[in-house]
């Protein structure tokens, strides 16, 4: 079977995957027969901050036991093929030995982790579409095996955008209870803050506290509840009787990186739960009364509708102008008011609204507001809600 045919079959398999976790499993199995790797790590990322979220899949990596050390190097030390650099590169793929001139020990991750695990090369891939990262992949070969070559890099690069587009589509909300989908004259009924939002039935914000080095110290009951809703994946060291998902630990490490001046990016990720809702994890370093660096606090809480609107708009491939108009609709502005606010004609506004309706699959303003700003609060139904 030709390589191109295998590639098409891999993408077809990705198109049938019901969620990101099963996409990683099926694509990794097919890709192994095309690129030939010994171990792998796959993860979704937040498209705005490029930090890892969930689900995450590791294969032949000791159950993900080194995930904390891996991301500690990635965020605080290593600058060889950093994912944040690949996300902006012309080609979002790079091999460690190819980049370092066959001197992989230039990488802190290789020195501290890969070499100890008997690994000799790593091919990194950012799954990117429309300049936004929706996932990251690391493929590994054992020590003594040939390095990943140009053909491996080209194949991985050809998969980046289509796999990212598939991950992006998973951000679309599952159908749930919504306002009646009928024509609404003038303003969308109830548009504005909290429009169509179902009541929350879970606890409020959770807190996980880390010391200055990134070691977890304590966790409250609200955080335990939220953590129990996250997709399955590798966990980092035990704290308070539980082990923490890597995305939570990585968010804390990013806050440390920002506090130490190593990065300027936000320590913030949005994660979709197994029941289809969204949580946001955001972290910051605290300071003592004397201004000395203190512990790192990670807050985990239900994501507000406005925080999720942009990621769902991406999932529906809305343009910045279309999202802008949608947000004004959610605030309750009518066509004339939107036209005045954006200094465009009412005819242009109506054209954009028609296009948005087609992309999102609704036929009224009320249904549009519910789909982009409220439906993600409702739990998903059926087998997609199961963990694992």
Buried (B, 14 or more C-beta within 10 A) or exposed (E): EEEEEBBEEBBEBBEEBEBBBBBBBBBBEBBBEBBEBBBBBBBBBBBBBBBBBBBBBBBBBEEBBBBBBBBBBBBBBBEBBBBBBBBEEEEBBBBBBBBBEEEBEBBBBBBBBBBEBEBBBBBBBBBBBEEBBBBBBBBBBBEEBEBBEEEBBEBBBBBBBBBBBBBBBBBBBBEBEBBEBEEBEEBBBBBEEEBBBBEEEBBEBBBBBBEBEBBBEEBBEBBBBBBEBBBBBBBBEEBBEBBBBBBBBBBBBBBBBBBEEBBEBBBBBBBBBBBBBBBBBBBBBEEEEEEEEBBBBBBBBBBBBEBBBBBBBBBBBBEEBBBBBBBBBBBBBBBEBBBEBBEBEBEBBEEBBEBBBEBBEBBBBBBBBBBBBBBBBBBBEEEBBEEE
